[in-house]
């Protein structure tokens, strides 16, 4: 049972001490008057994350893992102790910009009982719109993003109004900031731990929609997203994990053959980005080269990898 008017906020962190404290500070500063149940899951950070969180936010419930168990499993750990409703996933590399963000989302959910999952307007550091929801992953969207370099904001322009003029109906929202009703979690279950990182948020949205819930973005709530700061700690590895997770999702929803093709499209995208980044960001270019080589080495085992029979985390 959830406690009345209590909102649970889950923050998963891995070696992002300063970002995590900034994120938590924005959660508390921008939501005065809203009872909060804040849960921080630390995935075996080797920096000062745990000490900083304990010192600066003694009211937060901290779960400490002895190894990096991935995003989905860490979220599920927090779900087991979360007491509020809604439950809000907030990436450690985000900063809440809008005053009363969580109260606005709670009020929106009360006004719109058919909406089960809510996202927000994610902003890049330069202030541009990073995401207003996304379409479901498919070969079409992957070719657009990986081969033709289309951004998530390009897809957002095709979104449609929902719940009057205040929200946008979307296929799925970014797990960087995702609010979900407790009842939805009860019906669709926790996040799928076949995904170490990436695509678990997309599958959650798909599962909710299949149960008859709507998924929407509330653009009036703005959140700064510095995007992938944990992943940048080992970018080549993150590229490979993303390729595996996305191809697993596509394979599960559109068939194994399309899943294998999706993996190849993502690998080709890495290859294309090697020369693009060679001059302006040589380190990133090297990471793309490493990621591409690792993906190429996986091709003989691709069927088992996409089926989830092999752990590549």
C-alpha positions in Angstrom: 0.0 0.0 0.0 1.3 3.5 -0.9 1.2 6.3 1.6 -1.2 9.1 0.9 0.2 11.8 -1.3 3.7 10.4 -1.0 5.8 10.3 -4.2 8.6 7.8 -4.5 11.7 9.0 -6.5 14.3 6.4 -7.6 17.8 7.5 -8.6 20.3 4.9 -9.8 23.9 6.1 -9.8 27.3 4.8 -10.7 30.4 6.9 -10.2 28.6 10.3 -10.7 29.0 11.9 -7.3 28.7 15.5 -8.2 25.9 14.9 -10.7 24.0 12.8 -8.2 24.1 15.4 -5.5 23.0 18.1 -8.0 20.2 15.9 -9.1 19.0 15.2 -5.5 19.3 18.8 -4.5 17.1 19.8 -7.4 14.5 17.1 -6.4 14.2 18.6 -2.9 14.6 22.2 -3.9 12.0 22.2 -6.7 9.4 20.2 -4.8 8.9 21.9 -1.4 5.7 20.7 0.2 5.6 17.4 -1.6 6.2 14.4 0.7 9.1 12.5 -0.8 10.3 8.9 -0.5 13.7 9.2 -2.2 15.6 6.0 -2.9 19.2 6.0 -4.2 20.6 2.8 -5.6 24.4 2.9 -5.9 25.8 0.4 -8.3 29.1 -0.2 -6.6 30.5 3.3 -7.2 34.2 3.7 -6.5 34.0 7.5 -6.1 32.5 9.5 -3.2 28.9 9.0 -4.3 27.7 7.0 -1.2 29.5 9.3 1.3 28.2 12.5 -0.4 24.6 11.2 -0.5 24.7 10.0 3.1 26.2 13.4 4.3 24.0 15.7 2.2 20.7 13.8 2.1 20.3 11.9 5.3 16.6 11.4 4.6 17.2 9.4 1.4 17.1 5.6 1.5 20.3 4.3 0.1 20.7 0.8 -1.4 24.4 -0.1 -1.9 25.3 -2.9 -4.4 28.6 -4.7 -4.3 28.7 -4.8 -8.1 27.2 -2.9 -10.9 23.9 -4.8 -11.5 22.7 -2.6 -14.3 19.8 -0.1 -14.4 16.8 -2.4 -14.6 17.8 -4.6 -11.7 18.7 -1.5 -9.6 15.3 0.0 -10.3 13.7 -3.2 -9.3 15.6 -3.2 -6.0 14.1 0.2 -5.3 10.6 -0.8 -6.4 10.6 -3.4 -3.6 10.9 -0.7 -0.9 9.2 2.2 -2.6 6.2 3.4 -0.6 4.7 6.2 -2.8 2.5 6.7 -5.7 3.4 7.7 -8.4 6.9 6.2 -8.6 9.3 8.5 -10.5 12.6 7.3 -12.1 15.1 10.2 -12.3 18.6 9.7 -13.8 21.5 10.9 -11.8 22.6 13.1 -14.7 19.4 15.2 -14.6 18.5 18.4 -12.9 14.8 19.4 -12.4 14.2 22.8 -13.8 10.5 23.5 -13.3 9.1 24.5 -9.9 6.7 21.9 -8.4 7.6 19.3 -11.0 6.4 16.3 -9.0 3.2 18.1 -7.9 2.4 19.0 -11.5 2.8 15.4 -12.5 0.7 14.1 -9.6 -2.1 16.5 -10.5 -1.9 15.6 -14.1 -2.3 11.9 -13.3 -5.3 12.7 -11.0 -7.0 14.5 -13.9 -6.2 11.8 -16.4 -6.9 8.4 -14.9 -6.2 6.5 -18.2 -2.6 7.8 -18.3 -0.3 5.3 -16.7 3.2 6.7 -17.5 4.3 10.3 -17.8 7.5 11.8 -19.2 8.7 15.4 -19.4 10.4 17.8 -21.7 14.1 16.8 -21.6 16.5 19.6 -22.4 20.1 19.5 -23.5 22.8 21.6 -21.8 22.4 24.2 -24.5 18.7 24.5 -23.8 17.5 22.7 -26.9 14.8 20.1 -26.7 16.4 16.7 -26.3 13.3 14.6 -26.1 9.5 14.9 -26.0 8.9 11.2 -26.0 9.9 8.7 -28.6 8.5 6.2 -31.1 8.9 2.5 -30.4 12.2 1.1 -31.6 12.1 -0.4 -35.1 14.3 -0.8 -38.1 12.8 2.4 -39.5 13.7 4.5 -36.4 17.1 2.9 -36.1 18.0 3.6 -39.7 16.9 7.2 -39.2 18.9 7.7 -36.0 22.0 5.5 -36.7 22.5 5.9 -40.5 20.9 9.4 -41.1 21.7 10.9 -37.7 18.2 11.9 -36.8 17.7 13.1 -33.3 14.9 12.1 -30.8 13.5 15.7 -31.1 12.9 15.1 -34.8 10.5 12.3 -33.9 8.7 14.4 -31.3 7.4 16.7 -34.0 5.1 13.9 -35.2 3.6 13.4 -31.7 -0.1 14.1 -31.2 -2.0 16.0 -28.5 -3.4 14.0 -25.6 -5.5 14.8 -22.6 -6.5 18.1 -24.1 -3.8 20.6 -25.0 -1.6 20.1 -22.0 0.1 16.8 -22.9 1.4 14.9 -25.8 0.6 11.2 -26.5 3.7 9.2 -27.3 4.7 5.6 -27.8 7.3 5.7 -25.0 9.2 8.1 -22.8 12.8 8.3 -21.8 13.7 6.6 -18.6 15.9 9.6 -17.7 12.6 10.9 -16.2 9.7 8.5 -16.1 6.7 8.7 -13.7 4.6 5.6 -13.4 1.5 4.7 -11.4 1.9 2.1 -8.7 -1.1 0.3 -10.2 0.7 0.0 -13.5 3.7 -1.6 -11.9 1.4 -4.0 -10.1 -0.1 -5.0 -13.5 2.9 -5.2 -15.8 5.6 -6.1 -13.3 9.0 -4.7 -12.6 11.6 -3.8 -15.3 12.9 -6.7 -17.5 16.4 -7.6 -16.2 17.4 -9.0 -19.6 18.3 -5.4 -20.3 21.4 -4.4 -18.4 20.9 -0.8 -19.5 18.8 0.8 -22.3 15.5 -0.3 -23.8 14.0 -1.4 -20.4 12.1 1.9 -20.3 10.8 1.3 -23.8 9.6 -2.2 -22.9 7.8 -0.9 -19.8 5.9 1.7 -21.9 5.0 -1.0 -24.4 3.7 -3.3 -21.6 1.7 -0.5 -20.1 0.1 0.3 -23.5 -0.8 -3.3 -24.0 -2.6 -3.2 -20.7 -4.7 -0.3 -22.0 -2.8 2.5 -20.3 -1.9 5.7 -22.2 1.7 7.1 -22.2 2.1 10.9 -22.3 4.6 13.7 -22.1 3.9 16.8 -20.0 5.9 19.6 -21.8 5.3 22.1 -19.0 7.7 20.2 -16.8 11.3 20.7 -17.9 14.3 18.7 -16.9 17.9 19.2 -17.9 19.5 16.0 -19.0 23.2 15.8 -19.4 22.7 12.5 -21.1 24.8 9.4 -20.6 27.3 10.6 -18.0 27.6 7.2 -16.4 27.9 5.6 -19.9 30.7 8.0 -20.8 32.8 6.4 -18.1 33.2 3.5 -20.5 31.7 4.6 -23.7 32.7 1.7 -25.9 31.1 -0.8 -23.5 28.0 1.4 -23.3 27.8 1.3 -27.1 27.9 -2.5 -27.1 25.3 -2.8 -24.3 23.0 -0.4 -26.1 23.3 -2.5 -29.4 22.5 -5.7 -27.5 19.6 -4.2 -25.5 18.0 -2.5 -28.5 18.3 -5.5 -30.8 16.8 -7.7 -28.0 13.8 -5.4 -27.8 13.4 -5.3 -31.6 13.8 -9.1 -31.7 11.2 -9.6 -29.0 8.6 -7.4 -30.6 9.3 -7.8 -34.3 11.0 -11.1 -34.7 14.5 -12.6 -34.4 15.5 -11.7 -38.0 14.6 -8.0 -37.5 16.5 -8.1 -34.2 19.6 -9.3 -35.9 19.3 -6.7 -38.6 18.8 -4.0 -35.9 22.1 -5.1 -34.3 23.9 -4.7 -37.7 22.3 -1.3 -38.3 23.6 -0.1 -34.9 27.1 -1.5 -35.6 27.1 0.3 -38.9 26.1 3.5 -37.2 29.2 3.1 -35.0 31.4 2.6 -38.1 30.0 5.8 -39.7 30.7 7.8 -36.6 34.4 6.9 -36.5 35.4 9.4 -39.3 32.8 12.0 -38.2 34.4 12.3 -34.8 38.0 11.7 -35.8 39.0 15.4 -35.8 36.6 17.0 -33.3 36.7 14.2 -30.7 39.4 11.6 -31.3 38.6 9.8 -28.0 35.0 9.3 -29.0 36.1 8.1 -32.4 38.3 5.5 -30.7 35.4 4.4 -28.6 33.2 4.0 -31.7 36.0 1.9 -33.3 36.3 -0.3 -30.2 32.5 -0.7 -30.0 32.3 -1.6 -33.6 35.0 -4.3 -33.3 33.3 -5.8 -30.2 30.0 -5.9 -32.1 31.7 -7.5 -35.1 33.2 -10.2 -32.9 29.7 -11.0 -31.6 28.2 -11.7 -35.0 28.8 -15.5 -34.9 26.9 -15.6 -31.5 24.3 -13.0 -32.4 21.3 -15.4 -32.2 22.1 -16.4 -28.6 22.9 -12.9 -27.6 19.6 -11.4 -28.9 17.7 -14.3 -27.3 19.2 -13.3 -24.0 21.1 -16.6 -23.5 24.4 -14.8 -23.2 25.3 -12.1 -20.7 27.2 -9.2 -22.3 27.0 -6.7 -19.5 
